[in-house]
Amino acid sequence: MRTITTREQLLVNGKVRERIATHIVTGAHGYETLCTSGYNLQYNKERVLIENCEKVADGELPVTCHTCFSIWQDVHRFKPGDFDTESGKG
């Protein structure tokens, strides 16, 4: 079980909004979060930074990201028999 806590800054309507959130980490390549917004940098067309993120901690609980929690609830409804990764159909 892996988590990452981030300090996130978003530029919304010319104002910087900030939050600290703990996300579920899903990726083997680094810090891909379940909600996909946990550890990103994003620029607009004019190359102005509109989303910034700084790692604050690893492995902290509780998870505080509402989107990670919602996705986790949805995917836990699947059972192993609901998947077919061996037939080549995918």
C-alpha positions in Angstrom: 0.0 0.0 0.0 1.6 3.3 -1.1 0.5 6.9 -0.7 2.0 10.3 -1.4 1.1 13.5 0.3 1.4 16.6 -1.9 1.1 20.3 -1.6 -0.8 21.3 -4.8 -1.2 24.8 -6.2 -3.7 25.5 -9.0 -4.1 28.8 -10.9 -7.9 29.3 -11.2 -9.3 32.5 -12.6 -6.0 34.3 -11.9 -5.9 33.2 -8.3 -3.6 30.5 -6.8 -5.5 28.0 -4.8 -3.6 25.5 -2.6 -4.4 22.2 -0.9 -2.5 19.5 0.9 -3.8 16.0 0.0 -2.8 12.4 0.5 -3.3 10.2 -2.6 -3.3 6.5 -3.4 -0.2 5.6 -5.5 -0.9 3.1 -8.2 2.1 3.3 -10.6 5.2 1.2 -10.8 7.0 4.1 -12.6 7.0 6.6 -9.8 4.1 8.5 -8.4 1.1 7.9 -10.6 -1.9 8.5 -8.4 -5.3 6.8 -8.6 -7.0 10.2 -9.3 -4.2 11.2 -11.8 -4.0 14.7 -10.3 -1.7 14.0 -7.4 1.8 14.8 -8.6 1.6 16.9 -11.8 3.0 20.0 -13.4 0.8 21.6 -16.0 1.2 24.6 -18.3 -1.4 26.4 -20.5 -0.8 27.3 -24.2 1.1 30.5 -23.2 3.5 28.3 -21.1 2.2 29.8 -17.8 2.4 27.3 -15.0 -1.2 26.5 -13.9 -0.7 23.5 -11.7 2.3 22.9 -9.5 2.9 20.1 -7.0 5.5 19.4 -4.3 5.9 16.1 -2.5 5.5 16.5 1.3 5.5 12.9 2.5 5.4 9.2 1.5 3.3 6.4 3.1 1.1 8.6 5.2 -2.5 7.7 6.2 -5.3 8.6 6.0 -6.0 9.1 2.3 -7.6 12.6 2.1 -8.2 12.9 -1.7 -11.9 12.6 -2.3 -11.4 11.5 -5.9 -8.9 8.7 -4.9 -11.5 7.5 -2.4 -14.4 7.5 -4.9 -12.3 5.6 -7.6 -11.1 3.1 -4.9 -14.8 2.4 -3.9 -15.8 1.8 -7.6 -12.9 -0.5 -8.5 -13.4 -2.6 -5.4 -16.7 -3.9 -6.7 -14.9 -6.0 -9.4 -13.9 -9.6 -8.6 -11.0 -11.6 -10.1 -13.5 -13.5 -12.3 -14.6 -10.3 -13.9 -11.2 -10.1 -15.8 -9.9 -11.9 -18.9 -6.3 -10.9 -19.5 -5.2 -14.3 -21.0 -7.5 -14.8 -24.1 -5.9 -12.1 -26.2 -9.2 -10.3 -26.7 -7.9 -7.2 -25.0 
